[in-house]
Protein backbone atom coordinates (compact mmCIF):
# COMPACT_ATOMS: atom_id res chain seq x y z
CA UNK A 1 0.00 0.00 0.00
CA UNK A 2 0.97 3.65 -0.25
CA UNK A 3 -0.07 6.12 2.43
CA UNK A 4 0.46 9.84 3.01
CA UNK A 5 0.18 11.76 6.28
CA UNK A 6 -2.57 14.39 6.19
CA UNK A 7 -1.33 17.29 8.32
CA UNK A 8 -4.81 18.83 8.42
CA UNK A 9 -6.42 15.78 10.06
CA UNK A 10 -3.40 14.19 11.77
CA UNK A 11 -4.14 10.82 10.13
CA UNK A 12 -2.49 8.60 7.51
CA UNK A 13 -4.54 8.35 4.29
CA UNK A 14 -4.40 5.42 1.87
CA UNK A 15 -3.59 6.56 -1.67
CA UNK A 16 -5.64 5.27 -4.58
CA UNK A 17 -2.51 4.25 -6.48
CA UNK A 18 0.42 1.99 -5.66
CA UNK A 19 4.10 2.41 -6.41
CA UNK A 20 5.18 0.17 -9.31
CA UNK A 21 8.00 -1.30 -7.17
CA UNK A 22 8.34 -1.68 -3.39
CA UNK A 23 10.36 1.08 -1.71
CA UNK A 24 11.88 1.81 1.67
CA UNK A 25 13.60 5.03 2.74
CA UNK A 26 12.34 6.96 -0.26
CA UNK A 27 12.09 10.75 -0.38
CA UNK A 28 8.81 12.56 -0.94
CA UNK A 29 8.07 16.16 -1.81
CA UNK A 30 4.90 18.15 -2.39
CA UNK A 31 4.49 18.97 -6.08
CA UNK A 32 1.20 20.85 -5.69
CA UNK A 33 -1.84 20.88 -3.43
CA UNK A 34 -2.98 17.51 -4.82
CA UNK A 35 0.22 15.77 -5.93
CA UNK A 36 3.24 14.32 -4.17
CA UNK A 37 6.52 13.16 -5.70
CA UNK A 38 8.02 9.83 -4.58
CA UNK A 39 11.72 9.64 -5.41
CA UNK A 40 14.31 6.84 -5.17
CA UNK A 41 14.71 4.64 -2.08
CA UNK A 42 15.86 1.10 -1.37
CA UNK A 43 14.39 -2.08 -2.81
CA UNK A 44 14.38 -3.79 0.60
CA UNK A 45 15.40 -3.41 4.23
CA UNK A 46 18.93 -4.64 3.48
CA UNK A 47 19.69 -1.40 1.63
CA UNK A 48 19.79 -2.64 -1.96
CA UNK A 49 19.60 0.50 -4.06
CA UNK A 50 16.69 0.73 -6.46
CA UNK A 51 18.06 0.30 -9.97
CA UNK A 52 15.03 1.91 -11.60
CA UNK A 53 15.32 5.66 -10.90
CA UNK A 54 11.63 6.53 -10.70
CA UNK A 55 10.23 9.94 -9.93
CA UNK A 56 6.52 9.33 -9.49
CA UNK A 57 3.77 11.93 -9.31
CA UNK A 58 1.01 10.49 -7.13
CA UNK A 59 -2.44 12.07 -6.89
CA UNK A 60 -3.59 12.82 -3.37
CA UNK A 61 -7.14 11.98 -2.29
N, CA and C of each residue as an Amber inpcrd file, in Angstrom:
protein
   183
   0.8300000  -1.1850000   0.0000000   0.0000000   0.0000000   0.0000000
   0.8730000   1.2470000   0.0000000   0.2870000   2.3570000  -0.3100000
   0.9740000   3.6490000  -0.2530000   0.0900000   4.5990000   0.5460000
   0.6680000   5.1970000   1.5710000  -0.0660000   6.1150000   2.4270000
   0.6480000   7.4540000   2.4820000  -0.0990000   8.4950000   2.8290000
   0.4620000   9.8350000   3.0080000  -0.1490000  10.4050000   4.2920000
   0.6630000  11.1520000   5.0430000   0.1770000  11.7570000   6.2820000
  -0.5290000  13.0640000   5.9690000  -1.7730000  13.1770000   6.3990000
  -2.5660000  14.3910000   6.1900000  -2.3610000  15.3020000   7.3990000
  -1.6280000  16.3860000   7.2120000  -1.3250000  17.2880000   8.3230000
  -2.5650000  18.0200000   8.8260000  -3.5880000  18.1540000   8.0040000
  -4.8140000  18.8320000   8.4220000  -5.6200000  17.9900000   9.4120000
  -5.6270000  16.6590000   9.2060000  -6.4180000  15.7780000  10.0640000
  -5.5800000  15.0510000  11.1100000  -4.2670000  14.9280000  10.8540000
  -3.3960000  14.1870000  11.7660000  -3.4690000  12.6840000  11.5730000
  -3.9940000  12.2430000  10.4270000  -4.1400000  10.8180000  10.1340000
  -3.4060000  10.4460000   8.8500000  -3.0420000   9.1420000   8.7490000
  -2.4890000   8.6010000   7.5120000  -3.6460000   8.2790000   6.5820000
  -3.4910000   8.5730000   5.2880000  -4.5360000   8.3470000   4.2900000
  -3.9960000   7.3990000   3.2240000  -4.7680000   6.3720000   2.9070000
  -4.3990000   5.4180000   1.8670000  -4.5550000   6.0750000   0.5040000
  -3.5160000   5.9980000  -0.3260000  -3.5900000   6.5570000  -1.6740000
  -4.3020000   5.5840000  -2.5930000  -4.9150000   6.0980000  -3.6290000
  -5.6390000   5.2680000  -4.5810000  -4.7330000   4.5410000  -5.5530000
  -3.4430000   4.8940000  -5.5670000  -2.5060000   4.2480000  -6.4850000
  -1.3460000   3.6540000  -5.7040000  -0.7300000   2.6390000  -6.2770000
   0.4180000   1.9870000  -5.6600000   1.6910000   2.3580000  -6.4070000
   2.8130000   2.2420000  -5.7340000   4.0960000   2.4090000  -6.4090000
   4.3320000   1.1780000  -7.2780000   4.9630000   1.3220000  -8.4360000
   5.1750000   0.1660000  -9.3090000   6.1600000  -0.8490000  -8.7370000
   7.0170000  -0.4220000  -7.8150000   7.9980000  -1.2970000  -7.1650000
   8.0330000  -0.9390000  -5.6860000   8.2460000  -1.9400000  -4.8240000
   8.3430000  -1.6780000  -3.3950000   9.5010000  -0.7390000  -3.0830000
   9.3340000   0.1160000  -2.0820000  10.3580000   1.0840000  -1.7120000
  10.4480000   1.1900000  -0.1940000  11.6400000   1.4430000   0.2790000
  11.8840000   1.8060000   1.6740000  12.8280000   2.9890000   1.6470000
  12.7090000   3.8630000   2.6110000  13.6000000   5.0320000   2.7410000
  13.5850000   5.9300000   1.5150000  12.4370000   6.0700000   0.8840000
  12.3450000   6.9640000  -0.2580000  12.1470000   8.3970000   0.2180000
  12.2780000   9.3320000  -0.6820000  12.0910000  10.7480000  -0.3830000
  10.8080000  11.2030000  -1.0610000  10.0340000  12.0090000  -0.3620000
   8.8070000  12.5570000  -0.9370000   8.8210000  14.0720000  -0.8390000
   8.1650000  14.7020000  -1.7890000   8.0680000  16.1630000  -1.8060000
   6.7230000  16.5620000  -2.3850000   6.1620000  17.6370000  -1.8620000
   4.8970000  18.1520000  -2.3870000   5.1470000  18.8000000  -3.7370000
   4.3690000  18.3900000  -4.7400000   4.4900000  18.9740000  -6.0770000
   3.4390000  20.0580000  -6.2770000   2.2960000  19.8840000  -5.6380000
   1.1950000  20.8520000  -5.6920000   0.2570000  20.5120000  -4.5440000
  -0.8820000  21.1530000  -4.5060000  -1.8410000  20.8830000  -3.4330000
  -2.4050000  19.4670000  -3.4920000  -2.3730000  18.8330000  -4.6760000
  -2.9840000  17.5100000  -4.8230000  -2.0420000  16.4610000  -5.3940000
  -0.7420000  16.7370000  -5.4170000   0.2220000  15.7660000  -5.9340000
   1.4460000  15.7230000  -5.0420000   2.0090000  14.5190000  -4.9320000
   3.2360000  14.3240000  -4.1720000   4.2170000  13.5380000  -5.0370000
   5.4930000  13.8790000  -4.9600000   6.5230000  13.1610000  -5.7020000
   7.1560000  12.1170000  -4.7900000   7.3170000  10.9020000  -5.2830000
   8.0150000   9.8300000  -4.5790000   9.2880000   9.5400000  -5.3650000
  10.4460000   9.6780000  -4.7070000  11.7240000   9.6440000  -5.4130000
  12.6710000   8.6340000  -4.7710000  13.2350000   7.7310000  -5.6020000
  14.3140000   6.8400000  -5.1730000  13.9340000   5.8630000  -4.0810000
  14.9070000   5.5610000  -3.1870000  14.7060000   4.6420000  -2.0810000
  15.4690000   3.3480000  -2.2610000  15.2320000   2.4190000  -1.3430000
  15.8650000   1.1050000  -1.3710000  14.8320000   0.0560000  -1.7430000
  15.2970000  -1.0140000  -2.3760000  14.3940000  -2.0760000  -2.8080000
  13.9470000  -2.9560000  -1.6420000  14.7340000  -2.9800000  -0.5620000
  14.3780000  -3.7940000   0.5990000  15.0680000  -3.2530000   1.8450000
  14.8400000  -3.8920000   2.9710000  15.4000000  -3.4080000   4.2330000
  16.9000000  -3.6410000   4.3540000  17.4910000  -4.3970000   3.4350000
  18.9330000  -4.6400000   3.4780000  19.7120000  -3.5490000   2.7660000
  19.0200000  -2.5490000   2.2280000  19.6880000  -1.3990000   1.6340000
  20.0430000  -1.5280000   0.1740000  19.5270000  -2.5390000  -0.5260000
  19.7880000  -2.6440000  -1.9560000  19.2130000  -1.4190000  -2.6540000
  20.0330000  -0.7260000  -3.3870000  19.6000000   0.4950000  -4.0590000
  18.6580000   0.1490000  -5.1980000  17.6220000   0.9270000  -5.3630000
  16.6880000   0.7350000  -6.4650000  17.4140000   1.0380000  -7.7670000
  17.3630000   0.1040000  -8.7040000  18.0630000   0.2990000  -9.9740000
  17.2080000   0.9990000 -11.0140000  15.9330000   1.1900000 -10.7020000
  15.0340000   1.9070000 -11.6000000  14.7950000   3.2860000 -10.9850000
  15.4040000   4.3350000 -11.5200000  15.3170000   5.6640000 -10.8970000
  13.9910000   6.3630000 -11.1870000  12.9550000   5.9470000 -10.4850000
  11.6300000   6.5260000 -10.6960000  11.4620000   7.8480000  -9.9560000
  10.7890000   8.7650000 -10.5870000  10.2280000   9.9400000  -9.9250000
   8.7490000   9.8850000 -10.2550000   7.9430000   9.5600000  -9.2620000
   6.5240000   9.3280000  -9.4900000   5.6940000  10.4900000  -8.9710000
   4.7030000  10.8820000  -9.7230000   3.7720000  11.9260000  -9.3070000
   2.4680000  11.2430000  -8.9240000   2.1980000  11.1720000  -7.6270000
   1.0140000  10.4890000  -7.1270000  -0.0730000  11.4930000  -6.7920000
  -1.3030000  11.1840000  -7.1720000  -2.4370000  12.0700000  -6.8940000
  -2.9220000  11.8300000  -5.4710000  -3.0880000  12.9100000  -4.7290000
  -3.5920000  12.8210000  -3.3670000  -5.1090000  12.7620000  -3.3720000
  -5.6730000  12.0690000  -2.3640000  -7.1370000  11.9790000  -2.2910000
  -7.7680000  13.3190000  -1.9730000
